[in-house]
Amino acid sequence: MSDFLASVERRAFKQGVYAVHDEEAALDIVQDSMLRLAEKYAARPPEELPLLFQRILQNAIRDHFRRQKVRSTWTTLLSNLGMGGDDDDVDPLETMDVASEPSVPTSPADQLEQGQVMGAIEEAVQALPERQREAFMLRYWEELDVSETAKVMGCSEGSVKTHCSRATHALAKILRAKGITL
């Protein structure tokens, strides 16, 4: 179990950050998902763990948005009564740091270029609609096949294919507009 969790933690964190746009919330979501998997499914065969974990992670992300919606409703109601605070610490212009990979270019110019390209790709992925981003990340980041992705997302295989197709076309269009061709 610990080997499996160690192998998926970075990808799961990135997936969480793409989904919720908040590193701290993403870390909490991933940790909670890992705990749920370990508590409830530790006895399962190792080949079942990837799909179970992805399902738990996606449900945790949805739960995060549900809780956020309820909180924002109450915050709005309280602020209308004059009881709200000005505790907005969120800066919408903040960008994610690009994690360094083992294949980092050696020259500073190449490192800068790679960082800019990775930043543009991450920005483009974040701009995708939620279901397209979810399908894209599961298929191409987690490398799940269509049927596994459909099970995790709780939809048909055709829907997965449609979401992935739309996501790749949208990403290609966004990146081409920025002069990036891969």
Beta strands, then each sheet from edge to edge (+ up, - down):
end
